[in-house]
Amino acid sequence: MTDSPVGNKLNGSSPSSLQLTDLAPVAENPIRKAQQISTNVRRTKNYWLRHAHEATQIESLDYRNAYGQWDTLKADAALYQEEVHDQTLILEHEETGILLKYPYVTRFSEAYVKRVMKKLRRIAAKFAPGQTFFWTFTLDPSRFHSLKDMHRGLSRYWNKLLTAIKKHYRVRILYIKIVESQKSGMLHLHVVFNTWIDIEFIRELWDKIYGAGVQINVQRVYDHAGVAHYIMKYLTKTLTDDIESGELNMTKVILWALYARSFSYSRLLDQGLTNSNQYRKLLSPSLIDSAEKSHWLYLGAVPNSIAELSDAEILDYITRVNIEKDF
């Protein structure tokens, strides 16, 4: 999940609760809208997220234990969650000075998981029984030497495969793709397609031409319940932690550190499901008109208790914390 530049009045590279950290890929997030509007703002990622991302680039000949980086990633993710817990994002309108407050939602947030589950259940209903096929694509670990290298390869092979399928079959291809890690940390894909694709054609590309891997599996599903069950099964494995053991979800942590999405799907499946108007519901009509022509500046993330105070008190808090950090 690569983020575009956003504004920040605060500087510094050390851990700080006033840095904009990893945001879950939610279309209606007004912070995303602010990124598109703003042309003069710079974004600083959370310290622990940046530290974890650096670990994904460390090379090793042994792919197990996420190329030896799992303990580091797990520790960084725990510290990240502790830092952003119970926080509110604060944006300031450059011209009016009005503050926009938005709940700090990340891929670790329960609210985000519920929202994703709900949306993909609705998308799954668009796949016709009997014409829906579940595929699994694995990678050959010997071809990669770091988590980032592996994810870059997986993305490259998938894009090439999807392009080849569309050119070969010349029909409308709909898909839902979910990324999952094995216990070793190796990533693989679970894909739902809306049409039959010859498995030998896929094997020829994935294995012999791309050299990505040799293990490919496909099965047909005959009812809507089966489609929803398959998607929810792997999405749950990707997004939720082990409540009993308290262990963090390995897939979620690795993809977080890679700035990567856990799932994607055909744009056509999104028709009628996007909530782009949600942003407008959060702002007054007069502010909307101004926002389209001007800029929002990111000020920082503050505790929820601070966000309930007046705008003047919020600004005073951010100023004081920034001064204290400089010293």
Secondary structure, DSSP 8 states (H G I E B T S, - for coil): --------S---SS--TTS-------TT-HHHHHHHH-SS------HHHHHHHHHTT---S--HHHHHTHHHHHHHHHHHHHHHTTEEEEEEETTT--EEEEE---TTSHHHHHHHHHHHHHHHTTS-TTSEEEEEE---GGG-SSHHHHHHHHHHHHHHHHHHHHHHH-S---EEEEEEE-TTS-EEEEEEESS---HHHHHIIIIIIS---S-EEEEEE-SHHHHHHHHHHHHHHHH---TTT----HHHHHHHHTT--SEEE-GGGGTTT--TTHHHHHS-HHHHHHHHHS-EEEEEEEEHHHHTS-HHHHHHHHHHHHHHHH-
